[in-house]
Amino acid sequence: MSIEIANESGVNVDETSIVSAARYALDKMEVSPLAELSILLVTLDVMEDLHERWMDLPGPTDVMAFPMDELDSSRRPDAPDASPALLGDIVLCPAFAKDQAKTAGHSLMDELHLLTVHGCLHLLGYDHAEPAEEREMFALQKRILGEYQDAVAALDKRDAQRSTDDRVLGIAGLEAPAPAVAPAEPPAGETP
């Protein structure tokens, strides 16, 4: 799966983790590995322009999704006529998301992960215009995001343990023992 990210927002964020959240969501939704996605982080002014132009709504927003192709989920990725499917673009506005993160009581990166998953679901056809659609989309978003956070926490815990183990081994000065080499011939007077 190809995921391109461009940060034109002026806000320093962990772009790799945003891509990771998108990849996790798309994998959970069983999107073809041939799919392509673009993520763009923009300023408030750019987001306001996009929001007004495409949604006819005033002011900036947190995330917008622009779907491109429909994925044919019945086609196998190894089929001879398989070709990349362009899912579309997700546009995030970190400056707008910052206030939402503060209100929600979590970090900006947590908010950007949530918005990334939200954008992925929009690209896959999910919406929240009607109450039933909203319940379905937000439940799915919550589940995927929770599983993603659990997976990241498990990796962080593993990495921390490895780092601790490396420090302990380094501090103790332990080195791996040299492998025992069997003598070519048994010592005199001994039989094998």
C-alpha positions in Angstrom: 0.0 0.0 0.0 1.4 3.4 -1.0 0.7 6.3 1.4 2.2 9.6 0.6 2.2 12.5 3.1 3.0 16.1 2.7 3.1 18.6 5.6 2.4 22.1 4.4 0.8 23.1 7.7 3.8 24.7 9.4 3.1 22.5 12.4 5.8 19.9 13.4 4.0 16.6 13.7 5.1 12.9 13.6 4.2 12.3 10.0 5.3 8.6 10.2 2.7 7.9 12.9 0.0 9.5 10.8 0.9 7.2 8.0 1.0 4.3 10.4 -2.5 5.1 11.6 -3.8 5.3 8.0 -2.1 2.0 7.1 -3.5 0.3 10.2 -7.1 1.5 9.4 -6.9 0.5 5.8 -5.5 -2.9 6.7 -8.3 -3.4 9.2 -10.8 -2.5 6.5 -9.1 -5.1 4.2 -8.3 -2.5 1.6 -6.2 -3.9 -1.3 -2.4 -3.6 -0.8 -2.3 -2.0 -4.2 -4.3 1.0 -3.0 -2.8 4.5 -3.0 -3.6 7.3 -0.5 -2.4 10.8 -0.2 -2.4 12.8 3.1 -1.9 16.5 3.1 -1.5 18.7 6.2 -2.5 22.3 5.6 -2.8 25.7 7.3 -6.1 27.1 8.6 -6.3 29.4 5.6 -6.0 26.6 3.1 -8.4 24.4 5.0 -10.9 27.3 5.1 -10.7 27.7 1.4 -11.2 24.0 0.7 -14.1 23.8 3.2 -15.9 26.7 1.6 -15.1 25.6 -2.0 -16.1 22.0 -1.7 -18.6 21.9 1.2 -20.0 25.4 0.9 -19.5 25.8 4.6 -17.8 28.8 6.3 -14.5 28.6 8.1 -11.9 25.9 8.4 -12.5 22.3 9.6 -10.4 19.5 11.0 -10.4 16.9 8.2 -11.7 16.6 4.7 -11.7 13.5 2.5 -11.7 13.5 -1.3 -12.4 10.0 -2.6 -11.1 9.1 -6.1 -11.8 5.6 -7.3 -14.0 2.9 -5.9 -12.2 -0.2 -4.8 -13.3 -3.5 -6.2 -12.9 -5.6 -3.1 -13.9 -8.7 -4.9 -10.9 -8.6 -7.2 -7.8 -10.4 -5.9 -4.6 -8.2 -5.7 -2.7 -10.9 -7.5 -5.1 -11.1 -10.4 -3.4 -10.4 -13.8 -5.4 -7.3 -14.4 -4.9 -5.8 -11.0 -3.8 -2.2 -10.9 -3.3 0.3 -8.2 -6.5 2.0 -7.0 -6.3 5.6 -5.9 -8.4 5.9 -2.8 -8.1 9.6 -2.7 -6.8 12.4 -0.5 -7.2 13.1 3.2 -6.6 16.7 4.2 -5.8 17.5 7.9 -5.5 20.8 9.6 -3.3 20.5 12.7 -4.0 24.1 13.8 -7.7 23.4 13.9 -7.2 19.9 15.5 -5.1 21.4 18.3 -8.1 23.0 19.9 -10.2 19.9 19.5 -7.4 17.8 21.2 -7.3 20.2 24.1 -11.1 20.0 24.5 -11.0 16.2 24.3 -8.2 16.0 26.8 -5.7 14.2 24.7 -2.6 15.1 22.6 -2.6 16.7 19.1 -1.1 13.4 17.7 -4.0 11.4 19.2 -6.4 13.9 17.6 -4.6 13.6 14.2 -4.7 9.8 14.5 -8.5 10.0 15.1 -9.0 12.3 12.2 -6.8 10.1 9.9 -9.0 7.1 10.7 -12.1 9.2 10.2 -10.8 10.4 6.8 -10.0 6.8 5.8 -13.5 5.7 6.6 -14.9 8.6 4.5 -12.8 7.5 1.6 -14.2 4.0 1.9 -17.8 5.3 1.7 -18.7 5.8 5.3 -20.6 8.9 6.3 -22.3 10.4 9.4 -25.1 12.5 7.8 -27.8 10.4 9.3 -28.0 9.1 12.9 -27.7 5.4 11.9 -24.7 6.2 9.6 -23.1 8.2 12.4 -23.5 5.4 14.9 -22.0 2.8 12.5 -19.1 5.0 11.4 -18.2 6.3 14.8 -18.3 2.8 16.4 -16.0 1.5 13.7 -13.7 4.5 14.1 -13.6 4.0 17.8 -12.8 0.3 17.5 -10.1 0.8 14.9 -8.5 3.7 16.8 -8.6 1.7 20.1 -6.9 -1.3 18.4 -4.3 1.0 16.8 -3.6 2.6 20.2 -3.3 -0.8 21.8 -0.9 -2.0 19.1 1.3 1.1 19.4 1.3 0.8 23.2 2.4 -2.9 22.9 5.2 -1.9 20.5 6.3 0.9 22.8 6.3 -1.5 25.8 8.4 -4.1 23.8 10.8 -1.4 22.7 11.2 0.0 26.2 11.8 -3.5 27.5 14.5 -4.2 24.9 16.1 -0.8 25.7 16.1 -1.7 29.4 17.5 -5.1 28.6 20.3 -3.6 26.5 21.2 -1.1 29.2 21.3 -3.8 31.9 23.5 -6.0 29.7 25.7 -3.1 28.8 26.0 -2.0 32.5 26.8 -5.5 33.7 29.5 -5.8 31.0 28.2 -9.1 29.9 29.2 -10.4 26.6 27.9 -13.4 24.8 30.1 -16.4 25.7 32.4 -17.7 23.0 30.9 -20.8 21.4 32.5 -24.0 22.7 34.7 -25.7 20.1 35.0 -29.4 20.2 38.5 -30.7 20.0 39.5 -32.3 16.7 40.7 -35.4 18.5 39.9 -36.7 21.9 42.6 -36.2 24.5 45.1 -39.1 24.9 43.8 -42.0 26.9 40.1 -41.0 26.4 37.7 -42.6 24.1 34.9 -40.8 22.3 
